[in-house]
Amino acid sequence: MTTASPKRIRRLSEEERTSLAEDYRSGMTVYELATKFGIDRSTVSNHLKRMGVEMRRQGLSEEQIEEAVRLYVEQRWSLVRIGEKLGVDHGTVWNRLRERGVRMRDTQGRNR
């Protein structure tokens, strides 16, 4: 039996935090920054907030919601995949789809 090794915490240097803020201000998403710096997206947000960086509007535009509905219903993409494409959490996608009256699938892809 193998056990999962504990996740190593990565601390950003002052230079990396400065770069993180500059990259965010230049248009990179929190998700892109998390990948670039090897940290969790919530850690990215926490760094930016502590540094006083004004956060962009979070959520989905009407066009993005329409695209999410199409990808979920017609292409049968997962919520996670749609969220990654649109740069938001899968929970945000789920909430917007439910607001639009989309019938959600269970984790095996069956309609509920």
N, C-alpha and C positions, 0 to 999 in steps of 0.2 A: 504494500500500500504506500503510495506516495502522497505527500502533503504539498500543498501549494506553498511556495516560498513567499514570505511577506513582501509586499510591494515596497520598493525602495523610494523614499521621499527625495525628490529632486528640488534642491534650493537654487533659486535664480540669483545670480550676482547682480550688483547694482547696474552694471553695464547691460546685462540681459533684460532687466526690468525696464530700463530706458528704451532699449530696442523694442521690447514688447509694446510699450505705449506708442512709440513712433509707428510701428507696423499697424497697430489698431487704428490710429488716427489716419493712416494712409489708405485704410479701407479693408484690411484683412479682418476676417471674422474671428470670433472667439474660438470657434472650432479649428480654424486654420492655425491660429496661434498655439492652441493646445498641442496640435500635431508637431508644429515647428519646434516648440520648446520642450516637448516630451513631458507635459504636465496635463492635469485634468482641466476641463473647460471651466469648472467652478473656481479653480485656483487662478486661472487667467482673469476671470471677472473680479475676484477678490483683490488681486494685484492692482488692476486698473482702478478700482474704486478707491483703494488706499492711496493711490497716487493722484487722486482727484481728476482722473480722466472722465470726461463726459461720455456716458454710454449712449450708443445709438439706439433708436427705437427698436424694441425687440418684438418679435412676432412676425406675422406673415401679411403681405399685401393681399388685396383681393385677387390679383392675377396669380399670386403664388398659391392661394387657397384653391383656386380653380385648377391649377396644375396639380396640386396635391390630390384633389378629388379624382382627376383623370388618371393619375399614376396609380392610385389605390384601387379604383374601381375597374378601369379598363386594362391596365398593365399588371395589376395585382402585386404591386411593389409593397414591401413591408413599411411600417411606420418609421422604423429606424433608417431604412434606405432613403425614404422621402426626406426625413429630417436632415440627414447628412447632405443630400443634394441641395436643400434649401437653407442650410445653415442654422437650423433650430433643433431643439430637443424633440424626440419622438412624441413626448407628451403634449407638446404644443400642436403637433400635427393631429394627434388623436382628438384634442379638444376642438380644433377648427372643423374637422370632418364631422364630429358629432353635432356641432352647431348647424351644419349644413344638412343634417338628417341622413348622413351616409350610414348604411348598415355595416357595422363593424364585424370583422372576422375574428375567430378565436386564434390561439397561437398555432394551430395546425392549418390555418387558412380556410376554415369553414365559417360560413355566415352564422351569426348569432341571432 
